[in-house]
Amino acid sequence: MVARHATTQGGRAPVRTLIIVPTYNESDNLELIVGRIHDQQPQVDVLIADDGSPDGTGEIADRLAAADPRVHVMHRTSKQGLGSAYRAGFAWGLERGYDVLMEMDADGSHRPEDLAQILAASEAGADLVLGSRWVPGGGVVNWPWHRRLISRGGTLYAHLMLGIPIKDATGGFRAFRQETLQRLPLDEVASQGYCFQIDMARRVVAAGMSVVEVPITFVERERGQSKMSGAIVREALWRVTVWGLERLVPRRFRQRSDVQGQASSDRAAR
């Protein structure tokens, strides 16, 4: 049985919604967050994408799925990263015909109470809906100053380098319409972490699709350990810089450089 999010009104078919929840060592949080999701939105399906957690998260996910047809599990053999988990989850959901596919953290930082307004904006026609901490009405709870700096600084840098008019480009509480994902070259997306979120947003903007930000309250996790690391921040800085230079360097200059580079390669091959 596949769950639905909306009721049929005016003869429209109900909207099938899948919330993808990547996990790695979230045994303290998983059952609680899935329960809270279904308390708020009993019609949605949840796909738990577990990266081979050694703490028993995968076993908890299997138990939840066995007890509830709205819960599904994707077991991945190793820790392959956030972006990889979401790409696999998108493929799983698209194959099964879901209309809206959502990203959501397992640690409780994304409040299920904010799901209604994100889904409403998606059903109103937005190609991508971002749950935003940095628009009026949004905010963070129990976040240290350095996390605020990384988030806001990352968004500002992405805005300057990539020209994307988004207030919270690094946030991971978001909803894509099926048609949005089908228009994106997901096989080409190699980024992870915060960088994956920026990458997906810039691709939606570049494709001329609509992005709507709705305010959310982000709550720092109370259980388990954050997956944020220096490597994630460095990847985002590096990739955004490369993308920005590709955008900012005049095309004619890039083409001339490509020709010169090819000529040098030809000479070296002789």
C-alpha positions, 0 to 999 in steps of 0.5 A: 500500500502506498500512502497519500498526502492530500485528499481529493478535492475538486476531482484532483488525484491525491498527492503521493508524498515520500519523505526520505530520511538518511541515517547513520547511527541514529538509533536514539532518534529514528523511532521518535522522528518517524512517529512524530512525522506520522502524528503530523502527516499520517498519509505520507510514506517514509523511506529510511536510507541507512548507510550500514549503521553499526549501532542498530539503526538498520534493525530499528528501521526494519522493525518499523517497516514490518509494523507499518506499511507507510515505512520503507527501508533502503539498506546501503552497505557503507557510509557513502554520504548524504548526497549519495543517500538522497540520490538513491532515495530519489531514484527509489521514489521516482520509480514508484511514482511519488509526486513529491519527494522530501528531504528530512533529517533523522535527528529531530532538527527538522520539526515535523510540525513544519511539514504542513507548510512545506507540503502546501507550498509544493502542492501550490506549484513550487518546483522546489520548496526550502524550509528556511531558517533565515527568512522572516519567521524562521530561526534556530534553537540551541545552535552554537555561534560557529554553526550559525556562521557556517550556515549563513556564511555558506549561503552568502558565499553561494549567493555571491559566487553562483548568483542564486537568490536563496536565503538558506541554500545549505538547509536540508529540509526541502520538497521536490516535485517529481517533475523537478527531479526528472528535469535534473541530471541527478547522475551528474551530482557528485557533491555531498553534505551542505554542498549537495544542498547548494548543488541541487538548489543551483541546478533548479535555479539554472533550469528556470524552475521556481524556488519557494522558501518557507520559514522553519524553526531548526532545533539542534539535536539532543541525542547522538552526534552531529555528522558535520565535519571540516571535510564537509565544509571544505568540500562546499567551499571548493566546489562552490568556488569552482562553480562560481569561477565557471559562471563568472569567467567569460565564456569567450575566455574559457573557449580560448583557453580550451582551444589553447589547452587542446593545442598544447595536448596535440603538440605533446602527443606528437 
